Amino acid sequence: PGEVAEGVDLRLKWRAGREAASHMVYLGTHVEDLALLGTTDECTFDVGLLDYDTIYYWCVTETNDAGMPAVYAGDVWSFSTPTYRVVDDFEAYDDECNALFFTWLDGLGHSGAEDCGIEPYRGNGTGSMVGNDITPFAEQTIVYSDQQSMPLLYFRTSETSLSFPAEDWTAGGLSTLSLRFHGAPNNAGQLYLKINDTKVIYDGDATDIKQALWQPWLIDLDVVGADLQNVTQLTIGIDGPIAAGKLYFDDIRIYP
């Protein structure tokens, strides 16, 4: 990997030393205490799943019983794993085949896109509408970071859900789900999330959704009670007898 790895499930690669018959691969979080992971005759080694937000050191010792010397220790390299895992940063959405509401399914539904191979969706039966009603569908002015966020217009009980292949939200030492939300003065209702079918109610002041500024919501995954090793859906919801308004969401991440 480079100085910053792209993920935490890594395969190390290197160029073999002259006349090296095999390679002893060492890895650790302390430069003076590297553990032998194994020996291989290839110039690549799968180290498995590492921890997020960690600096790792590694080296390769070349061996050749017929050589002189028979063992030659290489330089020590280092790399950092990502600080967090991205669930959705809303940057990949566009106004065509990858529109927000094709992925974050809402109560309004959509008419599909034949050219994109997307079937119509009749909605989830709630009072939510994802995206602006004209292009650009993703919000590009009220954003927390980068270029886009997700607008959510809601009335009474409202939900929008993101579905994906099963993910392990504990892998690599992950423990805290984080997202940013931005409200408006006339908003009302109770904000919540669902991880699969497990509901997590916003634990801050319920009137925070009235604040026209970006606010963090940090969720301790160790106490939510969901099956975190088999997460297939994340839902954002608002409910309450007078729930109505508009919220924006950005930077859904998981931290160790």
N, C-alpha and C positions, 0 to 999 in steps of 0.2 A: 504493500500500500504506500501511498504518499504520506506526507506529514499528517494529513487528516484523512482517516479512512472514510469510505462512503457508507459503511454499515458496521455491524458488529459480528457478522458471520463471515469470517475472512479466510482467504487463502494467500499465504505468503509466496512470493516468487523472487528468484534471484538468478544470477548467472554463475555457472559452475566455475570453480577454480581449475587451473591447468592440472590435468591428470587426476582429478578427484574421482574416486570410485563411488563414494557415498557421502551423505551430508547429514550431520547431526544438528537438529534444529532446537534452539533454546528460546524461551519466551518468559517474560515476567514483568511485574510492575515496578521492580527495583533494579537499577542497572547493575548492581553488584550481587544480585540474587536471582539469576535466571535458571529456570527449570528445563530439563531436557524433555521435549515433547515427543521425540522419536527420531528415527534414522530412516533416510530414504535414498534411493538412487536416482530420484527425479529432482528437478529444480523448482519444485513447488510443494507446498505442504498445507493441508487444511487444518487450521488451528481450532476450528469449531466456533462456538458462540462465546463472544467476549462481553465485557461489561461496557455500558455507555459511560461517557464522560470520564475516561481513564487514559492515562499515558502508558503505553506498553513499550518495552525494550526487547529487541530480539537480535540474534546472531546465528550464523551458520558456521559450524566447524567442519572443514573438509577432511576426509580420511582416505588413505590409500595405503594398505599394508605393505605394498611393494615400494612405496615412496620414501624419501628422506627429506624432511621428517614424515612420519606416517600420519601425523595429525597436525592440522594447521588451523588455528582459530581465526575466524574472520572478524571484521569490524562489528561493533554494536550499533544498530540502527534503532530509531524510535518512531512511533506514530501515535496519534491521538484518535480515540473513537468519538463519534458524534456526541454532542452534549444532550441531545434529545431525539426522540422518534417523531416524525411528522405523521399525524393522522390526516390533516387537510390544511393547507395554507391558502387555498382558494386561488392560487396563481395560474393553474392550468386551464381554467374554464374560459370559454369563448362564447360567441353568439351564434354558433352553428352547431356542429355535431357534438360538441362538448359543453353545451349550455348547463348552467348550474342546476336547473330543475330537471334535467335528465338524470342526474346523479343523486341529488338531494330531493327525494320524492316528497311532495307536499299534498295539501288538501285540494288545491285547485286542479292538479293534474296537468297534462299537456297533450297536444294532438300528435305527438311523435314527429319523426322526420324520415320519410321514406328513403331519401337519398343517403341517409346515414344508417339505415337499417334499424331505426328505433321505432318500436311499436307505441301506439298511443297508450296513455296511462290515465285512468279515470279519477285518480286522487285517493287519498287515504281516509276520507270521511271526516277530516278535521278542518278547522278554519284558517289554515295556513296558506301563504303564498310565498314561494321562494323566488328571489330575483326581482329586479326592477321591471316595471311593466313595458318599458321600451328599452332598446339597446343603448348602452351596454347593459346586459342583464346582471352581471356582477357589478357591485359598487366599486367605483374607482376614485371617489372623492373622500368618503368617510372610510378610511383604512387605518389599521393599526401599524402594519408593516408592509413593505413591498408595494404592490400595485392594486390589489383587489381584496375585497371582503364579501361576505354573503349577507344580503338584505333579507329579512324575514318579516313580512306583514302578517299580523295575526288577529283573530277575532274569536272569543271564547276559547274552548279547548283547542289547541293547535299544536301540531307536531310536524317535523320534517326528519326523515331518516336517511342515513348513509349506510348502504350495505356493501360488504366486501368478503372475499374468501377468509376463512378462519385465521385469526391472528392470536399470538400469545403476547398479552400485554404485561407479562411478568418477565419475559426474556431479556437478558442483559441487565437485570437489576432494576427494571422499570417499576415505579411505585406511585407516581403522581400525574394525573391527567390535568392538563392546563388548557384553558381557552380564554379569549378576550371577547367581551361584549360591550356594545355601545347602545345607550338608550335614548329616550326622548321624554320631555316633561309630561306629556299626556299619557304615557304608557301606564297600563295597569295589568295585574296578574302575577302569578307565581311561576318563576323560571325553574325548569328542571331538565335533567338529562335522563336517558335510559341507556344503560350498557346491556346489550341484548334486551331482556325484559326486566332488568333490575332498575328501578327508579331511584334517582338521586336528586333530592330537592336542593335548590340553591340555599346555602347556609348563611349567606350574608343578609343584610337588610333587604326585605322584599321590595323596598322603594328604590333600590339601586338601579332598577331598569328605567327609572325616570331621569337618570343622570345622562346628560348629553356629552359623555366622555368615555374613553376606553377604560374598562375595569377588568381585573383578572379574576378568574374563578379557578381555584386549585382544589382538586379532589384527591383525597388520600385513597388510593385504590385498595389498600390493605383492609379497609373497613367497609367497602360497599357491598360485599356479599355476592358479587357476580362471579361467574366462571370466567376468570380473566385469561385462562389458557386456551379459550375457544370463543373469542369475541368475533361476531359476524355482523353486528349492527350497532350503530351509534345514533341515538335519537335526541334532538333538541326539542323541548316542548315548553309551552306556557299554558296554564289553566287558571280557572277561577270564574266566578259568576259574572264579573264585569271585565274580564280579560280582553284587552284590545290595545293595539298599538303597532309599533315597528321597532325591530331590533336589528343590529348588525353583529356579525360574528367573524372572528379572524383567528388565525394561528392556533389551531387545535393540535396540541402536542402531548407527548408523554415523556416525563423526566424520571431519572433514577432517584 
